[in-house]
């Protein structure tokens, strides 16, 4: 993976980590992640793209109001769990890369 790709991947892992550690709230996470991902110019390996794309869909499915959630909507706890799984996958990929 190129240095630019690695840098962008580190950006996403740090952003997710900040969300998981509650350094940023859900609205900031949603705005930053979605804005960056929608405008991404880096081509990631398919396995990384899939993780990021799935998390993007999870963020889109987030609805804070339990009374307005449909079958495909998720709450904060589920979003945090899905973000945690994405973070684990991205970190594992980074750790597998040659130095």
N, C-alpha and C positions, 0 to 999 in steps of 0.2 A: 504494500500500500504506500502511496506517495506521502511525502511530508505534509502536503496540503490536506490530503484526506485524513491523515492521522490527527492533525490539528483540529479539523472540524469534528472528528469523532470525539476527541477529548473535550471540545466545547459542549457537545451534547451530553456526555457522561457527567461533566461538571454541573450542567444545568439540572439534569435529573437528580443528581446528588444533593444539590441545594434545595430542591423541592422535597426530597425525602427527609432531609434534616430540618425542614421547615424554616430554612433561611429565606425562602421566598414563598409567598402564598400561591394558592391554586390559580388565581386570576393572572398573576405575573408569569407563572409557569406556562399557562395556556397561551398567553399573548406572546411570550418569548419563543417558546418551542414552535408554535404554529407559524409565527411570522418567519422564523429562520428556515423551517422545513419547507414551507411553501416557496421560498425564494432560493433554495439551495442550488448551487451551481456545481458542486462536487458530485462526481459519480462514485458512489460507494459500491463495494462488492454486494451482490444480491442478498446475501445473508444479513448484512448490516442494514441495507435499505429496508428489508422486510421487517426488522425489529423496529426501526424508526417509523416506518409507515404504519405499523400496527399500533404503536404508541400514539401517533397522530390521530388515528381513528378512535382510540380509547379516549383521548382528550376531547374529541368531538362528541363522543357519547356521554361525557360527563354532564350531569344535571344536578345542581345542589338541592333542588326542591323535590323531595321524595313524592310529593303529591302530583308532580307533573312528569314523573319518569315513565317512559314507555318500556316495552319489553327489551329494547336495545340500549336503554340508558343505564348509566352506572353512577354510583355515589362516590364520595371522597375516599372512603376506605378501599373500595375496589380500584379506583384510579391509582391510589398510592401503591397497592399491591402490583398492579400491572406495570407501573413505573419501576418498581423494585425489580421485577423480573427482567424488564428491558435493561436496566442498569447492570444486572448480573451478566446478561448475555453480552453487552457491549464491553464490559470490563474483561470478560473471559477472552473475547476476540483480541483486545488490545494486548493482553498478557501473552497471547500465543504468537504475536508478531516478532520476527527477528529484530534484534537491536543493532 
